[in-house]
Amino acid sequence: MKTIYHAADSRGDANHGWLKSKHTFSFANYHHPERMGFGALRVINDDFVIGGQGFGKHSHRDMEIISIPLSGKLAHGDNIGNEGIIETGEIQVMSAGTGITHSEMNGDASEPVKFLQIWVIPNKMSVKPRYQQVCMTDIMQPNEFNQVLSPSADDAGVWIHQNAWFSMGDFDNGVTQTYHLKDASNGAYIFVISGTVVVNGSVLETRDGLGVWDTESFTMDVEADAKVLVMEVPMAF
């Protein structure tokens, strides 16, 4: 097993007043030549947006863009007819393809919204833009890696144009759980949303990340109640 560790406080930092963002990988004004992504995983942005503010209309192409609210409400609107609120406990994906224009605003006038925005490089370019939003409540089982994203429209959760799987779980202190990669040629990036876990001898605290590859599985020991997101992606990029 090969690993790469990214401490929470080593991430890029952006503070625009209305927006505070932490960048695991190079993004916007944060550039680190050794932090350009993890395989097909290109962006993990940990965003905080104050009430009534947000990202106005802007465009994307040829990227799979996943948003996961952690608290609060995220208001979405786009040029292919989608408009609404993404709430905590839901997951959203846009396949930007040939081009999509959208806005992301705080859906509440006073309370902040915290959310992860994740970009995955697709395996098909110039696809027809698409949007999907799913509630994860019925998927989530305690102390399990619950699949919330896959390459298949027939699976639970959302799907994307890539041989990738995302899994999330809430784990109790003392639990040991093993994640088996769906494709042995993939890698997995473990992002600790909250709590403390140990993977392959690495202690991961809140907002730490660990990439693992050249392995068929990894085992996680939970040392404090934890919420964990695992992003399994192809490494050949």
C-alpha positions in Angstrom: 0.0 0.0 0.0 1.2 3.5 -0.9 -0.1 6.5 1.0 -0.1 10.3 0.9 -1.2 12.3 3.9 -2.6 15.9 3.8 -3.1 17.6 7.2 -6.1 19.9 7.5 -3.9 22.9 8.3 -1.7 22.3 5.2 -4.6 23.1 2.8 -4.8 26.2 0.8 -6.7 29.1 2.3 -9.0 31.7 0.8 -10.9 34.3 2.8 -13.2 36.6 0.7 -15.3 37.8 3.7 -18.5 36.2 2.5 -16.7 33.0 1.6 -14.1 31.1 3.5 -12.6 28.1 1.7 -10.0 25.5 2.3 -8.5 23.8 -0.7 -7.0 20.3 -0.4 -5.7 20.6 -4.0 -4.5 23.5 -6.1 -7.4 25.8 -6.9 -7.9 29.4 -8.0 -5.1 31.5 -6.4 -3.7 28.5 -4.4 -1.2 26.6 -6.4 1.0 23.8 -5.1 2.9 21.7 -7.7 2.6 18.6 -5.5 -1.1 19.1 -4.8 -2.6 19.0 -8.2 -5.1 16.2 -7.3 -5.2 12.5 -6.6 -5.8 10.5 -9.7 -9.0 11.6 -11.3 -9.9 13.5 -8.1 -9.1 17.2 -9.0 -10.7 19.4 -6.3 -11.9 19.1 -2.7 -13.0 22.5 -1.5 -14.3 22.9 2.0 -16.5 26.0 1.8 -18.2 28.3 4.3 -20.6 30.9 2.9 -22.4 33.5 5.1 -26.2 34.1 4.9 -27.6 35.6 1.8 -24.3 35.3 -0.2 -22.9 32.9 -2.7 -21.5 32.2 -6.1 -23.3 34.1 -8.9 -23.7 32.7 -12.4 -20.5 31.0 -13.7 -19.7 28.3 -16.2 -18.0 24.9 -16.3 -17.0 22.4 -18.9 -16.0 18.7 -19.0 -16.0 18.1 -15.2 -18.0 16.1 -12.8 -18.9 18.5 -10.0 -20.3 17.1 -6.7 -21.7 19.2 -3.8 -22.4 17.8 -0.3 -23.9 20.2 2.2 -22.6 19.6 5.7 -24.8 22.2 7.4 -27.3 24.7 6.2 -28.9 25.0 2.8 -27.4 25.5 -0.7 -29.6 27.2 -3.4 -28.9 26.0 -6.9 -30.0 27.4 -10.3 -28.7 26.5 -13.8 -29.3 27.1 -17.5 -30.7 23.6 -18.1 -33.8 24.2 -16.0 -32.9 23.1 -12.5 -33.6 25.3 -9.5 -34.0 24.5 -5.9 -32.4 23.9 -2.5 -29.9 21.2 -1.6 -30.1 20.5 2.1 -27.8 18.7 4.6 -28.1 15.0 4.0 -28.4 15.4 0.3 -25.8 15.0 -2.5 -25.8 16.9 -5.9 -23.9 16.2 -9.1 -23.5 18.2 -12.3 -21.9 16.7 -15.4 -20.7 19.9 -17.0 -19.9 18.3 -20.4 -20.3 20.7 -23.3 -21.0 23.5 -20.8 -23.3 24.4 -18.0 -23.9 27.8 -16.3 -25.1 27.8 -12.7 -25.2 29.7 -9.4 -24.7 28.4 -5.9 -26.1 30.7 -3.2 -26.7 30.3 0.5 -30.3 29.2 0.7 -30.8 31.1 4.0 -30.7 34.8 4.6 -29.0 34.6 8.0 -27.5 31.1 8.7 -24.2 30.1 7.1 -23.9 27.1 4.8 -21.0 24.7 4.9 -20.5 22.3 2.0 -17.9 20.3 0.2 -17.4 20.8 -3.5 -15.5 18.1 -5.3 -14.4 17.8 -8.9 -13.7 14.6 -10.7 -12.2 14.5 -14.2 -14.6 12.5 -16.4 -13.9 9.6 -18.7 -16.1 11.0 -21.4 -15.7 14.6 -22.7 -18.3 16.8 -24.4 -21.3 14.9 -22.9 -24.7 16.5 -22.7 -24.9 18.5 -19.4 -26.9 16.8 -16.7 -28.0 17.4 -13.1 -28.9 15.0 -10.3 -29.8 15.5 -6.6 -30.5 12.7 -4.1 -31.4 12.4 -0.5 -28.9 10.1 1.3 -31.1 9.4 4.4 -32.3 6.1 3.3 -28.9 5.0 2.1 -27.0 5.7 5.3 -26.5 2.9 7.8 -24.5 3.5 11.0 -20.9 2.2 11.1 -20.8 1.3 7.4 -19.2 2.8 4.3 -22.4 3.7 2.5 -22.1 4.1 -1.3 -23.5 7.5 -2.4 -21.9 7.8 -5.9 -21.0 5.4 -8.6 -20.6 5.0 -12.4 -24.0 3.4 -12.7 -27.4 5.1 -12.9 -28.9 1.9 -11.5 -27.1 2.2 -8.2 -28.2 4.0 -5.1 -27.0 7.6 -4.8 -25.9 9.7 -7.8 -23.8 8.7 -10.7 -21.0 10.3 -12.8 -19.1 9.7 -16.0 -16.1 8.0 -14.3 -15.1 4.7 -12.8 -15.4 6.2 -9.4 -17.3 5.4 -6.2 -17.9 7.7 -3.1 -18.9 6.3 0.2 -19.9 8.1 3.4 -20.4 6.9 7.0 -21.0 7.9 10.6 -18.8 5.7 12.8 -18.9 5.2 16.6 -15.8 5.3 18.7 -14.2 1.9 18.9 -15.5 0.6 15.5 -13.2 -1.1 13.1 -14.3 -1.2 9.4 -12.7 -2.3 6.2 -13.2 -0.7 2.8 -12.7 -2.9 -0.2 -11.9 -1.0 -3.4 -14.4 -1.7 -6.3 -11.5 -1.6 -8.8 -8.1 -2.7 -7.6 -6.4 -0.3 -10.0 -8.1 2.6 -8.3 -7.0 4.6 -5.3 -9.1 5.9 -2.4 -8.9 9.3 -0.8 -10.1 9.3 2.8 -11.4 12.6 4.0 -12.4 12.9 7.7 -15.3 15.4 8.0 -15.2 15.1 11.8 -13.7 12.9 14.5 -10.6 10.8 14.6 -9.6 7.6 12.8 -6.5 5.6 12.2 -5.7 4.1 8.7 -2.5 2.2 8.1 -0.9 3.7 11.1 -1.8 7.3 10.1 -3.9 9.2 12.7 -6.5 11.4 10.8 -8.2 14.2 12.6 -11.1 16.5 11.5 -10.5 17.6 7.9 -7.3 15.6 7.4 -7.0 13.5 4.2 -5.2 10.4 3.3 -4.8 8.9 -0.2 -4.1 5.1 -0.5 -3.4 3.1 -3.6 -1.7 -0.1 -4.7 -4.0 -2.0 -2.4 -7.3 -3.9 -2.6 -8.6 -2.6 0.7 -7.8 -0.5 3.8 -8.9 -0.9 7.4 -10.0 2.1 9.6 -10.1 2.1 13.4 -12.3 4.8 14.9 -10.8 6.6 17.9 -13.5 9.3 18.3 -17.0 9.4 16.8 -16.3 10.2 13.1 -18.0 11.2 9.8 -15.9 10.0 6.9 -16.0 10.4 3.1 -14.1 7.9 0.9 -13.6 8.9 -2.7 -12.4 6.0 -4.9 -11.1 7.1 -8.3 -8.9 5.9 -11.1 -5.2 6.7 -10.6 -4.0 6.8 -14.2 -4.1 10.6 -14.7 
